[in-house]
Structure formats: structure tokens, C-alpha cells
Amino acid sequence: MLDGDALQPATYAIGPLAVLSAEALSASSIALWGGNVGETSCAWRTDYSPGGCAFGIWSVLYLGTAVVAIVQVSGLAPVFDWWANFLWAVAWLCCSTWVPAADAESPASLVFAASQLLIGAAAAACAAWQAGAWHSASDRGVAVALSWPLSLLAGWLLTASSLGVGIAVKANRPDALSTCVRVPPRRPDEGQRAYRQRRRTLYRQAYANAVPTLSIVPVLLA
């Protein structure tokens, strides 16, 4: 619900600021631990996976979220109610906790990563519903203009969570291991960083040579 009377009290800035803070935490998490996420998804390959260019949606999500939150704080537009902004912040918080869990690559950590994606998707979907629960038709255009990055985040996290669950299932079933390329095991004299770099190079070469196919599944989820 949009609260048009909530422009002046400073306390109403808490919700948008919480969204901005959670988004900043997510960006920091990706900067610190995001370099290995693509290799994790390749190590336990699911039946479908978005192409590399699809991940460019994150730049749209980050920019759109920041703009909407700043507009709310500045008082240039109505402020979403507490639940909408709170759940939006929770979704971004889950995005930040998912990355280091996926980077750890252990079966248990990948289960936790999948749970974070599922919680984030549910929170974003509920926040989008809450943001769109207007009382009059006059609020409809404002609600759409302010909530589009939130709705886009919900759709992307629903798609990502399906991949996360598939990866977690395969990681906990050694017999189901299916990689995009076989990588020789880590050598005794090879450090963890050097091994990951070697694996990353092999994976990216395999991606470059792979024949892309189209799947309706990500579109239906989003």
C-alpha cells in the first residue's frame, strides 16, 4: 500500500534506508565472494542455466532499487508501507548471504544457499504484492513506477532459486555429478586460488564453445 501522507515524518525514511543498506550489503558480498559463483553452477550443472549475458540484469536491479529508495527518502514520491520496504530489504539481505554460501561449495553450504534464494524470492514476491495493494485507481501508475525493480527482483530470484535447489540436490548426490567440463583434481603443490583460477579458465572455455539452447522454464518462473 502506498502511504501518500507519509512524506514528511522522518521515521518513514527508515524503510527505504533499510532497502538501500541491504542492497549495499549485497553489492559488498558479491564484490568479496562473487568471483566463484559461475564455477559453482558449472560444477553441478542443471538441465538449464541462464546465459552469461542474462546476469547483466543485476545492474538493472541495483540501479532501479537505488533510484526508487532515494526517491522515497527524498519525499518526491509516496513511501511504501513498512511491510513492503521491510520485505524488500529482507530479499536483498538474502542476496548477500547467498553469495558466500555458494562460494564455499560444500554440500551443506549449497543447501543453505538454496534456502536463502527461496526466502529471498518469497520475500520479494510478498513485498511486490504489498507494494501494489493500492486503494484507488489513481495510485496504480505510481505503484507500478515505484515497484518495477522489486517485481523484477522477485522474478529473477524465483528463477535463481530453482537453479539453487537443483545445484544443492546434485551436490548432495555424488552419483548425480554433472559438470560442463571435467577438471583435473587440485595438485598437491597447487594453492586453492591457483586451482580455482585454472578451473575458471577451463569452465569459461567450455561455455564459449557450448551451443546455446532456448528454454521456456526461466521465462515461466520469472
N, C-alpha and C positions, 0 to 999 in steps of 0.2 A: 504494500500500500504506500502511496506517496503522501507525505505529510506536508502540504503546502504552507501550513502555519509554523513549520519548524525551521524557518530560515534564520531567525535572529538568535535564539538561545545558543550559547557556545557549547553546551553539552551535546547538541546534535551533531557537532563535528567529530565526536568520538567514534561513531560508526564508520564514516568514510576514512578517518585516520587509521582505524584498525585494519581496514582493507588495504590501505597503502603500506602499512607496516608489514602485513603478512605477505604482500606482493614483493616488497623489498627483501624479505627473508627468503622467499622462493628464488629470487634472482641471485642472491648470495649463495644459496645452496647449489644452484646449477653451476655457478662460476667455480665453486670449490670441488664438487664431486660429479659434475655432469659429463666429463670427458669420456667416461666409460659406458654410458647408458646404451649407446648404439651397439657396442660389442656384446653387452649382456643380452640384448634382444636377439642378436645373431647367434649367440651360443646356444640358446634354447629357442629355436625358430618355430613360430606358429604357422598355421596354414595361410595366414595373410598378415601383411605388415605394411603400414603406410610407406610410401616412397620418401626419400630423404627431403625432397622439397616440401612435403606436407608439414614438416616440423617448423617451417617458417611461420606457421600460424601463431607460434609463441610470441613473436614480435608484435603481432596484431593484438593479442590478448594483453600483453604487458602495457602497450601504449593505450589501448582503449580503456583498460581498467584505471590507469593513472589519470587519464583525462576526466573520466566520469567522477572519480573520487575527488579530484581537485575542484571540479565544477560544483559538487555538493558542498565542499568545505567553504568555498568562496561565497556561497549564497546566491549564485547565478541561476540555480535550478532547485526544485524541491528536493528534500532529503528523503531517501528511502527509510522505512521504519527500522527499528532496532534489529528485528529478526533477519531482514533481508541483508543488511550490511554485516551482521554477525556471521551468518551462514556463508556469505561471500568470503569473509576473512578466513573462516574455517577451511573452505575449499583451497585457498591459496596456502594456508598452513600445511595442509596435506600434501600439496605440491612440493613444499620444501622438505618434508620428512621422507617423501618417497624416493628422492634422488640418492641420498647416501645409503639407503637400504638396498636400492638396486645396484649401486656401485660395489657393495660388499660381496655380492654374487653367491652367497651361501644359500642353500635351500630354505633355511628358516628366514633369512633376511628378505628373500624374494617373496615369501608368503606375506611378510609384514608390508612390503612394498605394494603388493596387490591390494591388501586391505586398505592402505592409505589412498590408493586411487579410487577404490569403491566408495569410501567415506567421502572423499572429495567430490566425486561425481554426484552422490546423493545430496550433499550439502549445497552444491552449485545449482542442482535442479530445483531443490526446495527454495533456495534464495530467488531463483528466477521466477518461480511461481508466486512467491510472496511479493516480489517487486512489481509483478504485473497485476496484482489484485487491486485494481483501481475501483473507485466508487462511481465515477461518472465517465461518460464518453470523452469529455474534454481532457481528461488525464491520459487518455490512451496514447496519443502521439508522444507525450513527454516520457511516459513509461517505456515505450519502445526505444526512444532515442537514448535513454539512460541505461537500459538493461541489456542492450545488444551484446556488449562484451561478456556479460555474465552468462547469457544464454549460450554464446559461443563456447565459453569455458566449460559449461555443463556438457555440451555435445562432444567436445574434444575429450573430456575426462571419461565420458561413457565409453568412447572408442578405446582410449588408452587402458581403461580398467579391464576390458575384455582381453587385451593383449597381456596385461599384467597377470591375470588369472591363468591364462594359457601358459605363460612362462613359468609361473610358480608351480603349476601341475607338472610340467615337464622336468623342472629342476629337482622335484622330489620323486621322480620316477626315472632312475638311470637308464632303464631299458627304452625310454621314450626320447632319449637324447637325439636331437636333430639339428645340426648346425648348418650354416650356409657354406662353411668350408672347414676342413679338418686342419687343425693347427697342431704342430708337434708340441709335445709337453715342454714345460719350462726346464731349461738346462740347470744343472747344479750350480754353475758359475754365473747364472743369469739373474739379475735383480728383478723384483716384481715390476718396477716401472719399465724396464727394458723389455720384459716379456709382454706386458700389455701393449707396448708400442709396436712390437713385432706382430702381435695378434691383430691389432687395429689395422695395420698396413695390409695384412692378408685379407681381413674381412672387407675392407673398402675396395680392394681389387676385385673381390668376388662380387660385390654389389655392382661395381662398374660394368662387369661382364655379364651380369644376370639379365635375362629378358623380362621386362616388366609385364605384369598382367593386371587386369582390371577385376575388382571385386566390389560387389554392391554392399557387402557387410558393413564396412566403416560408414558408408553413407546412411544406411538404415539406422545404425546406432546413434550417429550424430544428429 
